[in-house]
Amino acid sequence: MSAETGPDMTDGSDEHVRRVRLPADRRTPAAARALVRSVLAEADLEELLNEALLLTTELSTNAVEHARTELDIEVAADGTGLTVTVSDFAVGPVDELVVGVRNDTEDITEVAERGRGLLLVDHFASRWGTTYLPTGKGVWFRLDRHGAVPPTRPAGVAEAHAPLNGAGGQGDEAEHGAPSAAAMSELMQTSPDPYAEDPLPEFATGLVTRLAEMVGAAGGVVRLDRGDGQGTQVLGRYGRQPRNDNELIRVPLAVHRPYAGELELDAAPSAYARPLALLAAERLSLHLENDRLRRADVRRSAWLTFLAEASELLAQSLDVELTMALIPQLVVPRLGQWCAVHTTDEWGRLRLAASSHADESVLPHLHKVLQETGPESIQARLREASRSASQVPLGAPMEGFAVPLIARGQRLGTLAVGRHQRHRHDPDEVAVLEDVARRAALAIENARIHAERRRVAQTLQQSLLPPVLPVVEGIGFAAEYVPTGDHAEVGGDFYDVLPLPDGRWLVVIGDVSGKGVQAAAVTGLVRDVIRVLAGDGKPLPEVLGRLNETLVERGGGRYCTLAMAAVEPGRGGQLDVALHLAGHDRPVLLRGGGGATFVGTGGTALGLLDSIATPTAEVPLGPGDALIFYTDGVTERRRGRELFGTERLRDAAAPLAGYSADVVAARLRATAIGFSVEAPRDDIALLVLRNDAL
């Protein structure tokens, strides 16, 4: 080459020139191609499109990669052809672009790595050369129309028109089987179908087929291992299986772990075979990287969905045993072949709580292995995981690893998971399992806390109700109590039957506003005040008045509705009932001969006002008659927007005339519960007083 300043151009009125400055950006080659395409369209030179786009891509990409400065792109077209100049602003010679003179000892790999761009330029361009300016340097190429007479160039233009492989002119190369520009452009620009289910196999097959045809290879194959336990798979194949190692071109695919693969060609190395194989491998690697990232993104999205669904399932259960039984079902087989949940008792010993295996017939063997003791046993590894609060691997025969179950700083046990049948757990799966263990531990702890609260609530609730109702000759007592759907809450409903000093019996049913421990405390206060005052022989109006004063002073803003009745035998087997209602619903009088009505006079609820009014209603009960007391948990039982109501209660009681108190209470309870499929929102209390005189 002679040192000259730039490409030659002929003057003419039909000349089309475009100049643009572009940044050193990955989008620059695309912008340069767009510029060349527009100039070719204006100059009616579409026949040069493939070669021009290919060479422009190579030069602009090379300049962006090595110069890392802004680029000046000049595109000039005339009646005979096109000239493109790519200049940068880096100081120094065009080291990365220089290929050198072809000789017999030149390493084709080095050419492919360092000078593939100019190798293609030299092959397809009519002429090409370099430019050196005070501000930088560049490379230009000229493409002439077929059959056109190339313009003369002035002296001093740096040009390299001799092919780098020493085979003569461009026409000579074509005779030796060199690839065409259209084929090279197609090889560079093809992409897999984005709408195919798995576009890569078809794309890889097409790519290796075109590559083999270009270089005259007898066969080619693309192998890929996605790191998913399936091993190395053939992604694309052409011709015969490559067999002779001495005539193989192997190019590793530039992909990130866990992907790994290579491209093989059954062809002898030549001036173009290995560079083109490298070019095809780079093209394929780009799409494989996109596939890896896409699959990783889809996989992570699937894991996030799985964790969200697992959390929802675990949160729905507040039963300890059910929660622990659910955990292995979530893990197997998606995250392992087997899973075992061990919990820690109060002495720190591990106890198998739940387990699962993909093959149910192996479960007995799994249980046997899990129970074995010894320094190298799974039990020892599980204790180590629980003690160290860290992940511990499990050895044969049930290979896997154990993760501690820790919630709120408490060590609850371990989650042991067996490896997959065909591959080990990858980092994503391990992270998901650790997340499952955290969520499972929190669910177990929540279930335990709920169970403890439920036990406390049940114990407290039972302390507010009489353990048994008294057995009195001629009088039948029966009660039914159904706590709210949330068994961990204490309700404010209560009932009681106690003897009075004058020989009568006192029947009480009430409802304190609200729920929880505070409502239970007020309920206990009401019950104790009634027992103390009534036990001292105080009249019922005075008992209610004193109770109202107590609630106003110490009730904490809570109020209480109350139905209180004093029962004593009367003449002719009759029971005389003195009924007082303090804001409570009127009881139902069920006649022994049939019919049901409401009785009593309403009064003021306790704890709201300083003074109350609770009129006394005398209710005689003949033999077989019954008086049914209830709380608002019965009448306010809901089915959608519909309430059970007092009228429905009365109608349900009417057919029960003549039945014992136990039967009446049980039937009404069943009717109220069966009114809705939902769990009770409020406590349900029923108390039946019946005249059992013969």
NUKEFI-571481 format. One line per field, with one value per residue (C-alpha): residue number from 1; x, y, z. Coordinates in nm, 3 decimals. Layout:
! NUKEFI-571481
k: (NUM:...);
u: (X:...);
v: (Y:...);
w: (Z:...);
END
This chain:
! NUKEFI-571481
k: (1:2:3:4:5:6:7:8:9:10:11:12:13:14:15:16:17:18:19:20:21:22:23:24:25:26:27:28:29:30:31:32:33:34:35:36:37:38:39:40:41:42:43:44:45:46:47:48:49:50:51:52:53:54:55:56:57:58:59:60:61:62:63:64:65:66:67:68:69:70:71:72:73:74:75:76:77:78:79:80:81:82:83:84:85:86:87:88:89:90:91:92:93:94:95:96:97:98:99:100:101:102:103:104:105:106:107:108:109:110:111:112:113:114:115:116:117:118:119:120:121:122:123:124:125:126:127:128:129:130:131:132:133:134:135:136:137:138:139:140:141:142:143:144:145:146:147:148:149:150:151:152:153:154:155:156:157:158:159:160:161:162:163:164:165:166:167:168:169:170:171:172:173:174:175:176:177:178:179:180:181:182:183:184:185:186:187:188:189:190:191:192:193:194:195:196:197:198:199:200:201:202:203:204:205:206:207:208:209:210:211:212:213:214:215:216:217:218:219:220:221:222:223:224:225:226:227:228:229:230:231:232:233:234:235:236:237:238:239:240:241:242:243:244:245:246:247:248:249:250:251:252:253:254:255:256:257:258:259:260:261:262:263:264:265:266:267:268:269:270:271:272:273:274:275:276:277:278:279:280:281:282:283:284:285:286:287:288:289:290:291:292:293:294:295:296:297:298:299:300:301:302:303:304:305:306:307:308:309:310:311:312:313:314:315:316:317:318:319:320:321:322:323:324:325:326:327:328:329:330:331:332:333:334:335:336:337:338:339:340:341:342:343:344:345:346:347:348:349:350:351:352:353:354:355:356:357:358:359:360:361:362:363:364:365:366:367:368:369:370:371:372:373:374:375:376:377:378:379:380:381:382:383:384:385:386:387:388:389:390:391:392:393:394:395:396:397:398:399:400:401:402:403:404:405:406:407:408:409:410:411:412:413:414:415:416:417:418:419:420:421:422:423:424:425:426:427:428:429:430:431:432:433:434:435:436:437:438:439:440:441:442:443:444:445:446:447:448:449:450:451:452:453:454:455:456:457:458:459:460:461:462:463:464:465:466:467:468:469:470:471:472:473:474:475:476:477:478:479:480:481:482:483:484:485:486:487:488:489:490:491:492:493:494:495:496:497:498:499:500:501:502:503:504:505:506:507:508:509:510:511:512:513:514:515:516:517:518:519:520:521:522:523:524:525:526:527:528:529:530:531:532:533:534:535:536:537:538:539:540:541:542:543:544:545:546:547:548:549:550:551:552:553:554:555:556:557:558:559:560:561:562:563:564:565:566:567:568:569:570:571:572:573:574:575:576:577:578:579:580:581:582:583:584:585:586:587:588:589:590:591:592:593:594:595:596:597:598:599:600:601:602:603:604:605:606:607:608:609:610:611:612:613:614:615:616:617:618:619:620:621:622:623:624:625:626:627:628:629:630:631:632:633:634:635:636:637:638:639:640:641:642:643:644:645:646:647:648:649:650:651:652:653:654:655:656:657:658:659:660:661:662:663:664:665:666:667:668:669:670:671:672:673:674:675:676:677:678:679:680:681:682:683:684:685:686:687:688:689:690:691:692:693:694);
u: (0.000:0.112:0.053:-0.223:-0.486:-0.816:-1.040:-1.085:-1.415:-1.522:-1.700:-2.044:-2.382:-2.537:-2.316:-2.489:-2.291:-2.389:-2.176:-2.268:-2.090:-2.197:-2.103:-1.902:-2.220:-2.354:-2.627:-2.376:-2.345:-2.722:-2.724:-2.439:-2.627:-2.936:-2.729:-2.579:-2.920:-3.071:-2.784:-2.804:-3.177:-3.126:-2.851:-3.044:-2.763:-2.968:-2.764:-2.474:-2.690:-2.574:-2.202:-2.231:-2.425:-2.191:-1.873:-2.019:-2.115:-1.764:-1.582:-1.814:-1.821:-1.443:-1.400:-1.642:-1.473:-1.111:-1.102:-1.377:-1.416:-1.679:-1.697:-1.734:-1.923:-1.907:-2.110:-2.071:-2.244:-2.211:-2.320:-2.062:-2.054:-2.033:-1.756:-1.785:-1.528:-1.529:-1.298:-1.225:-1.036:-0.792:-0.420:-0.190:-0.187:-0.472:-0.325:-0.641:-0.737:-0.408:-0.408:-0.075:0.046:-0.065:0.211:0.220:0.297:0.024:-0.208:-0.566:-0.693:-0.502:-0.640:-0.989:-0.955:-0.772:-0.851:-1.178:-1.328:-1.063:-1.057:-1.419:-1.349:-1.061:-1.276:-1.584:-1.462:-1.349:-1.083:-1.011:-0.756:-0.674:-0.678:-0.447:-0.529:-0.394:-0.716:-0.739:-0.749:-0.994:-1.068:-1.258:-1.388:-1.518:-1.788:-1.827:-2.131:-2.095:-1.943:-1.879:-1.539:-1.390:-1.292:-0.930:-0.778:-0.530:-0.182:-0.133:-0.443:-0.372:-0.529:-0.517:-0.674:-0.482:-0.676:-0.532:-0.530:-0.304:-0.545:-0.557:-0.849:-1.199:-1.308:-1.040:-1.167:-1.516:-1.374:-1.222:-1.559:-1.542:-1.883:-2.092:-2.176:-2.547:-2.477:-2.244:-2.501:-2.768:-2.540:-2.480:-2.836:-3.062:-3.248:-3.462:-3.838:-3.949:-4.295:-4.181:-4.220:-3.844:-3.688:-3.323:-3.306:-3.442:-3.223:-2.910:-2.978:-3.024:-2.712:-2.484:-2.632:-2.554:-2.209:-2.127:-2.242:-2.026:-1.705:-1.779:-1.800:-1.925:-2.117:-2.162:-2.321:-2.406:-2.407:-2.548:-2.576:-2.824:-2.722:-3.072:-2.973:-3.049:-2.682:-2.537:-2.798:-2.767:-2.915:-2.859:-2.706:-2.609:-2.475:-2.277:-2.160:-1.811:-1.568:-1.213:-1.049:-0.775:-1.026:-1.257:-1.305:-1.422:-1.542:-1.667:-1.985:-1.938:-2.217:-2.237:-2.293:-2.482:-2.489:-2.196:-2.159:-1.956:-1.984:-1.813:-1.749:-1.625:-1.401:-1.033:-0.915:-0.893:-0.859:-1.231:-1.356:-1.244:-1.318:-1.666:-1.713:-1.614:-1.853:-2.139:-2.054:-2.068:-2.401:-2.540:-2.392:-2.575:-2.910:-2.817:-2.738:-3.076:-3.234:-3.047:-3.157:-3.514:-3.531:-3.373:-3.630:-3.918:-3.779:-3.743:-4.097:-4.218:-4.032:-4.182:-4.528:-4.457:-4.341:-4.648:-4.882:-4.691:-4.717:-5.089:-5.145:-4.937:-5.108:-5.453:-5.379:-5.362:-5.350:-4.998:-5.028:-5.195:-4.930:-4.643:-4.816:-4.856:-4.486:-4.357:-4.643:-4.525:-4.163:-4.202:-4.143:-4.083:-3.785:-3.662:-3.725:-3.819:-3.880:-3.900:-4.002:-3.860:-3.968:-3.783:-3.951:-3.902:-3.586:-3.431:-3.491:-3.595:-3.920:-4.038:-4.354:-4.424:-4.259:-4.319:-4.146:-4.203:-4.227:-4.462:-4.328:-3.993:-4.150:-4.096:-3.727:-3.704:-3.852:-3.608:-3.309:-3.431:-3.453:-3.103:-2.852:-2.478:-2.214:-2.265:-2.641:-2.900:-3.021:-2.676:-2.672:-3.018:-2.910:-2.610:-2.832:-3.064:-2.778:-2.571:-2.875:-2.716:-2.753:-2.595:-2.543:-2.676:-2.477:-2.576:-2.804:-3.059:-2.847:-2.970:-2.937:-3.106:-3.220:-3.306:-3.658:-3.619:-3.894:-3.868:-3.534:-3.678:-3.533:-3.834:-3.667:-3.533:-3.649:-3.461:-3.484:-3.347:-3.172:-3.345:-3.327:-3.102:-2.919:-2.817:-2.993:-2.883:-2.830:-3.177:-3.345:-3.137:-3.238:-3.604:-3.581:-3.428:-3.712:-3.967:-3.804:-3.835:-4.199:-4.274:-4.112:-4.314:-4.634:-4.558:-4.485:-4.805:-5.004:-4.849:-4.926:-5.283:-5.321:-5.196:-5.434:-5.718:-5.638:-5.628:-5.956:-6.128:-6.006:-6.119:-6.452:-6.520:-6.448:-6.731:-6.988:-7.117:-6.953:-7.296:-7.651:-7.826:-8.073:-8.396:-8.705:-8.989:-8.770:-8.567:-8.261:-8.067:-7.810:-7.619:-7.317:-7.135:-6.830:-6.756:-6.579:-6.249:-6.185:-5.896:-6.136:-6.330:-6.693:-6.907:-7.206:-7.273:-7.547:-7.589:-7.835:-7.796:-8.010:-8.147:-8.162:-8.544:-8.561:-8.612:-8.382:-8.224:-8.182:-7.950:-7.838:-7.646:-7.424:-7.139:-7.050:-6.731:-6.495:-6.156:-5.991:-6.149:-6.499:-6.423:-6.309:-6.637:-6.833:-6.660:-6.735:-7.107:-7.133:-6.956:-7.161:-7.486:-7.376:-7.268:-7.575:-7.824:-7.652:-7.704:-8.078:-8.102:-8.419:-8.370:-8.441:-8.173:-7.933:-7.980:-7.940:-7.618:-7.485:-7.557:-7.364:-7.071:-7.058:-7.082:-6.785:-6.570:-6.700:-6.450:-6.726:-6.877:-7.242:-7.439:-7.782:-7.936:-8.237:-8.295:-8.574:-8.656:-8.837:-9.044:-9.304:-9.667:-10.010:-10.123:-9.779:-9.732:-9.400:-9.413:-9.146:-9.060:-8.888:-8.664:-8.520:-8.235:-8.205:-8.221:-8.443:-8.772:-8.769:-8.999:-9.275:-9.333:-9.665:-9.680:-9.998:-9.851:-9.788:-9.503:-9.513:-9.275:-9.313:-9.168:-9.129:-8.817:-8.587:-8.263:-7.929:-7.676:-7.372:-7.508:-7.706:-7.685:-8.039:-8.228:-8.580:-8.638:-9.011:-9.106:-9.317:-9.496:-9.489:-9.671:-9.540:-9.786:-9.675:-9.487:-9.437:-9.086:-8.919:-8.642:-8.369:-8.111:-7.846:-7.818:-7.572:-7.882:-8.105:-7.819:-7.690:-7.638:-7.693:-7.572:-7.778:-8.055:-8.074:-8.205:-8.422:-8.655:-8.957:-8.771:-8.659:-9.017:-9.137:-8.858:-8.950:-9.325:-9.296:-9.088:-9.377:-9.375:-9.004:-8.760:-8.541:-8.234:-8.406:-8.547:-8.204:-8.024:-8.279:-8.273:-7.893:-7.886:-8.143:-7.945:-7.613:-7.767:-7.912:-7.576:-7.269:-7.045:-6.885:-7.067:-6.961:-7.086:-7.127:-7.449:-7.603:-7.937:-8.087:-8.413:-8.623:-8.905:-9.177:-9.123:-9.410:-9.614);
v: (0.000:0.355:0.621:0.841:1.057:0.910:0.746:0.880:1.019:1.125:1.448:1.438:1.592:1.260:1.222:1.159:1.239:1.206:1.277:1.214:1.200:0.915:0.827:0.519:0.328:-0.019:0.141:0.310:0.021:0.019:0.395:0.361:0.090:0.307:0.590:0.360:0.213:0.559:0.672:0.353:0.404:0.763:0.659:0.357:0.120:-0.144:-0.418:-0.325:-0.337:-0.671:-0.604:-0.244:-0.325:-0.612:-0.407:-0.099:-0.316:-0.460:-0.127:0.067:-0.216:-0.246:0.129:0.139:-0.161:-0.045:0.332:0.409:0.764:0.937:0.826:1.023:0.827:0.953:0.780:0.889:0.731:0.808:0.641:0.363:0.270:0.356:0.473:0.453:0.604:0.533:0.767:0.787:1.034:0.795:0.869:0.606:0.355:0.130:-0.161:-0.360:-0.329:-0.431:-0.794:-0.808:-0.985:-1.343:-1.606:-1.977:-1.962:-1.718:-1.845:-1.830:-1.811:-1.489:-1.349:-1.443:-1.280:-0.961:-0.894:-1.056:-0.718:-0.632:-0.990:-0.942:-0.591:-0.720:-0.999:-0.802:-0.446:-0.339:-0.137:-0.027:0.174:0.381:0.749:0.931:1.280:1.496:1.434:1.059:0.775:0.564:0.301:0.335:0.090:0.120:-0.100:-0.074:-0.170:-0.493:-0.416:-0.052:0.101:0.203:0.567:0.658:0.756:1.035:0.955:0.934:0.739:0.460:0.152:-0.222:-0.404:-0.732:-1.011:-1.109:-1.479:-1.432:-1.600:-1.318:-1.085:-1.107:-1.311:-1.569:-1.609:-1.680:-1.959:-2.118:-2.138:-1.823:-1.724:-1.464:-1.132:-1.215:-1.540:-1.371:-1.099:-1.360:-1.548:-1.230:-1.101:-1.406:-1.443:-1.715:-1.692:-1.520:-1.673:-2.035:-2.254:-2.322:-2.127:-2.214:-2.571:-2.459:-2.148:-2.345:-2.607:-2.339:-2.157:-2.462:-2.570:-2.236:-2.232:-2.585:-2.505:-2.190:-2.365:-2.699:-2.897:-3.255:-3.202:-2.987:-2.999:-2.760:-2.908:-2.733:-2.815:-2.585:-2.708:-2.838:-3.198:-3.312:-3.321:-3.216:-3.208:-3.163:-2.825:-2.834:-3.075:-3.081:-3.367:-3.647:-3.665:-3.512:-3.801:-3.718:-3.506:-3.399:-3.239:-3.085:-2.719:-2.677:-2.340:-2.303:-2.102:-1.780:-1.834:-1.794:-2.068:-2.289:-2.293:-2.456:-2.572:-2.581:-2.570:-2.845:-2.853:-3.153:-2.944:-2.884:-2.542:-2.285:-1.912:-1.867:-2.178:-2.100:-1.723:-1.796:-2.065:-1.810:-1.560:-1.812:-1.918:-1.557:-1.511:-1.826:-1.738:-1.406:-1.581:-1.848:-1.576:-1.420:-1.763:-1.814:-1.476:-1.530:-1.873:-1.741:-1.462:-1.703:-1.939:-1.664:-1.548:-1.906:-1.934:-1.605:-1.731:-2.059:-1.877:-1.652:-1.952:-2.144:-1.847:-1.818:-2.189:-2.184:-1.870:-2.024:-2.297:-2.214:-2.578:-2.691:-3.048:-2.949:-2.684:-2.929:-3.188:-2.928:-2.835:-3.163:-3.157:-2.816:-2.928:-3.272:-3.328:-2.973:-2.903:-3.252:-3.624:-3.632:-3.397:-3.440:-3.189:-3.239:-3.028:-2.962:-3.052:-2.872:-3.077:-2.994:-3.338:-3.369:-3.542:-3.637:-3.438:-3.494:-3.645:-3.713:-3.893:-3.881:-4.261:-4.352:-4.708:-4.566:-4.388:-4.676:-4.690:-4.311:-4.324:-4.599:-4.399:-4.086:-4.271:-4.417:-4.282:-4.244:-3.979:-3.995:-4.050:-3.810:-3.752:-3.622:-3.390:-3.262:-3.186:-3.001:-2.792:-2.708:-2.630:-2.421:-2.254:-2.306:-2.526:-2.872:-3.127:-3.480:-3.774:-4.113:-4.300:-4.014:-3.738:-3.381:-3.102:-2.975:-2.619:-2.500:-2.381:-2.051:-1.799:-1.490:-1.613:-1.948:-2.275:-2.485:-2.777:-2.864:-2.902:-3.184:-3.211:-3.486:-3.409:-3.448:-3.782:-3.667:-3.357:-3.160:-2.850:-2.535:-2.206:-2.076:-2.386:-2.370:-2.006:-2.097:-2.383:-2.154:-1.909:-2.192:-2.291:-1.935:-1.911:-2.260:-2.180:-1.860:-2.050:-2.316:-2.051:-1.863:-2.187:-2.261:-1.913:-1.943:-2.285:-2.145:-1.850:-2.088:-2.301:-1.991:-1.866:-2.200:-2.225:-1.871:-1.924:-2.242:-2.061:-1.818:-2.097:-2.347:-2.688:-2.860:-2.744:-2.848:-3.137:-3.027:-3.240:-3.106:-2.849:-2.915:-2.708:-2.733:-2.508:-2.493:-2.278:-2.230:-2.001:-1.766:-1.898:-1.760:-2.000:-1.784:-1.507:-1.508:-1.408:-1.206:-1.446:-1.637:-1.817:-1.947:-2.131:-2.097:-2.155:-1.862:-1.858:-1.865:-2.195:-2.047:-2.097:-1.806:-1.840:-1.586:-1.533:-1.230:-1.076:-0.831:-0.603:-0.679:-0.974:-1.063:-1.059:-0.729:-0.854:-1.176:-0.976:-0.779:-1.102:-1.254:-0.938:-0.951:-1.319:-1.281:-0.976:-1.160:-1.468:-1.260:-1.036:-1.312:-1.540:-1.271:-1.279:-0.936:-0.873:-0.904:-0.533:-0.441:-0.694:-0.536:-0.183:-0.266:-0.447:-0.142:0.080:-0.159:-0.161:0.218:0.247:-0.048:-0.174:0.022:0.158:-0.185:-0.263:-0.580:-0.706:-0.947:-1.174:-1.286:-1.510:-1.638:-1.976:-2.136:-2.412:-2.293:-2.450:-2.746:-2.832:-2.485:-2.293:-1.926:-1.722:-1.360:-1.231:-0.922:-0.802:-0.549:-0.463:-0.832:-0.994:-1.133:-1.510:-1.748:-1.919:-2.265:-2.413:-2.785:-2.812:-2.624:-2.265:-2.022:-1.655:-1.388:-1.287:-1.020:-0.643:-0.472:-0.277:-0.076:-0.236:-0.234:-0.006:0.272:0.495:0.582:0.458:0.176:0.042:-0.334:-0.411:-0.747:-0.981:-1.275:-1.577:-1.895:-2.221:-2.507:-2.869:-2.919:-2.545:-2.417:-2.078:-2.034:-1.773:-1.682:-1.423:-1.209:-1.459:-1.665:-1.393:-1.214:-1.525:-1.421:-1.581:-1.314:-1.009:-1.213:-1.251:-1.553:-1.317:-1.363:-1.460:-1.752:-1.862:-1.860:-2.054:-2.308:-2.358:-2.411:-2.772:-2.871:-2.857:-3.155:-3.232:-3.222:-2.919:-3.099:-3.178:-2.827:-2.667:-2.908:-2.869:-2.489:-2.490:-2.711:-2.490:-2.173:-2.325:-2.476:-2.142:-2.041:-2.221:-1.956:-1.994:-1.802:-1.438:-1.413:-1.652:-1.851:-1.921:-2.096:-2.170:-2.364:-2.375:-2.634:-2.743:-3.117:-3.178:-3.488);
w: (0.000:-0.064:0.190:0.049:0.204:0.102:-0.156:-0.503:-0.625:-0.973:-1.012:-1.161:-1.131:-1.034:-0.726:-0.392:-0.077:0.289:0.595:0.956:1.292:1.521:1.881:1.983:2.062:1.992:1.781:1.551:1.298:1.253:1.194:0.944:0.756:0.742:0.593:0.326:0.244:0.186:-0.040:-0.247:-0.289:-0.409:-0.652:-0.780:-0.673:-0.487:-0.658:-0.425:-0.111:0.038:-0.003:0.111:0.428:0.520:0.478:0.648:0.946:0.972:0.951:1.183:1.441:1.428:1.476:1.769:1.932:1.899:1.855:2.110:1.975:1.769:1.406:1.085:0.821:0.462:0.192:-0.168:-0.469:-0.839:-1.157:-1.134:-0.770:-0.402:-0.168:0.211:0.450:0.825:1.020:1.390:1.610:1.777:1.752:1.601:1.317:1.219:1.415:1.467:1.100:0.945:0.834:0.660:0.353:0.299:0.341:0.394:0.765:0.868:1.143:1.015:1.375:1.432:1.110:1.214:1.554:1.451:1.088:0.995:0.906:0.646:0.524:0.420:0.290:0.082:-0.054:-0.158:-0.223:-0.568:-0.395:-0.040:0.150:0.457:0.542:0.783:0.905:1.190:1.380:1.329:1.080:0.887:0.626:0.301:0.046:-0.310:-0.465:-0.843:-1.041:-1.237:-1.575:-1.489:-1.559:-1.225:-1.201:-1.218:-0.891:-0.844:-0.728:-0.355:-0.251:-0.004:-0.156:-0.110:-0.400:-0.379:-0.207:0.129:0.050:-0.245:-0.486:-0.734:-0.799:-0.672:-0.969:-0.896:-0.543:-0.669:-0.882:-0.570:-0.388:-0.173:-0.034:-0.208:-0.047:-0.040:0.140:0.387:0.455:0.511:0.749:0.948:0.964:1.003:1.332:1.487:1.460:1.784:1.760:1.738:2.046:2.054:1.766:1.833:1.687:1.351:1.355:1.449:1.181:0.916:1.027:1.027:0.693:0.525:0.685:0.568:0.215:0.208:0.311:0.144:0.467:0.462:0.783:1.088:1.427:1.710:2.060:2.366:2.734:2.911:3.254:3.326:3.392:3.036:2.938:2.604:2.329:1.953:1.875:1.497:1.244:0.878:0.668:0.820:1.179:1.212:1.274:1.178:1.449:1.208:0.974:1.232:1.301:1.660:1.785:2.145:2.186:2.383:2.637:3.013:3.268:3.300:2.918:2.737:2.379:2.060:1.682:1.481:1.106:0.912:0.690:0.645:0.769:0.490:0.453:0.508:0.687:1.040:1.028:0.899:1.165:1.429:1.279:1.280:1.637:1.751:1.579:1.741:2.081:2.081:2.040:2.292:2.546:2.475:2.521:2.851:2.983:2.867:3.027:3.346:3.357:3.295:3.558:3.816:3.742:3.787:4.118:4.238:4.145:4.324:4.638:4.633:4.599:4.868:5.104:5.040:5.107:5.423:5.549:5.507:5.761:6.130:6.232:6.327:6.204:5.878:5.813:5.862:5.643:5.367:5.347:5.190:4.941:4.821:4.785:4.620:4.331:4.212:4.435:4.520:4.521:4.889:5.178:5.554:5.821:6.171:6.466:6.789:7.118:7.449:7.523:7.183:7.031:6.665:6.586:6.237:6.177:5.806:5.498:5.132:4.843:4.469:4.484:4.767:4.779:4.901:5.202:5.450:5.353:5.386:5.737:5.833:5.711:5.886:6.217:6.202:6.453:6.441:6.373:5.995:5.996:5.857:6.213:6.307:6.004:6.089:6.446:6.307:6.078:6.367:6.605:6.359:6.198:5.856:5.549:5.584:5.300:5.338:5.211:5.075:5.069:5.068:4.919:4.959:5.213:5.529:5.600:5.951:6.029:6.213:6.288:6.507:6.638:6.748:6.614:6.526:6.348:6.002:5.644:5.467:5.087:4.863:4.536:4.201:4.031:3.745:3.863:4.167:4.288:4.109:4.298:4.208:4.351:4.667:4.716:4.660:4.912:5.172:5.108:5.142:5.472:5.604:5.502:5.637:5.970:5.999:5.912:6.175:6.437:6.352:6.375:6.713:6.842:6.715:6.877:7.207:7.183:7.105:7.409:7.628:7.481:7.530:7.886:7.965:7.792:7.985:8.311:8.231:8.183:8.439:8.392:8.427:8.479:8.801:8.803:8.971:9.010:8.797:8.619:8.306:8.220:7.894:7.724:7.397:7.333:6.997:6.998:6.712:6.402:6.534:6.821:6.940:7.050:7.376:7.340:7.575:7.584:7.906:8.094:8.448:8.671:9.048:9.360:9.562:9.944:9.944:9.750:9.406:9.109:8.919:8.542:8.377:8.017:7.899:7.634:7.703:7.413:7.221:7.222:7.352:7.691:7.800:7.716:7.903:8.208:8.208:8.160:8.462:8.660:8.569:8.653:8.990:9.096:9.017:9.215:9.517:9.530:9.451:9.704:9.968:9.900:9.736:9.535:9.160:9.085:9.339:9.190:8.846:8.984:9.169:8.864:8.648:8.889:8.882:8.501:8.478:8.714:8.613:8.280:8.069:7.846:7.778:7.833:7.892:7.793:8.039:8.083:8.442:8.568:8.917:8.905:9.183:9.193:9.192:9.232:9.027:8.894:8.756:8.759:8.844:8.663:8.748:8.432:8.409:8.075:8.072:7.705:7.607:7.343:7.471:7.527:7.339:7.536:7.388:7.501:7.572:7.369:7.072:6.977:7.049:7.149:7.279:7.642:7.872:7.878:7.749:7.981:7.983:7.904:8.188:8.191:7.966:8.203:8.570:8.629:8.462:8.430:8.424:8.467:8.609:8.393:8.555:8.325:8.440:8.291:8.279:8.259:7.928:7.870:7.800:7.807:7.547:7.614:7.347:7.257:6.945:6.794:6.707:6.564:6.382:6.209:5.847:5.510:5.273:5.363:5.526:5.907:6.091:6.301:6.595:6.385:6.226:6.574:6.701:6.394:6.439:6.806:6.748:6.615:6.918:7.165:7.399:7.358:7.649:7.716:7.580:7.251:7.212:7.272:7.038:6.755:6.770:6.773:6.462:6.288:6.357:6.247:5.934:5.829:5.675:5.548:5.700:6.040:6.316:6.337:6.695:6.984:6.990:7.332:7.399:7.741:7.779:8.098:8.087:8.326:8.350:8.593:8.498);
END
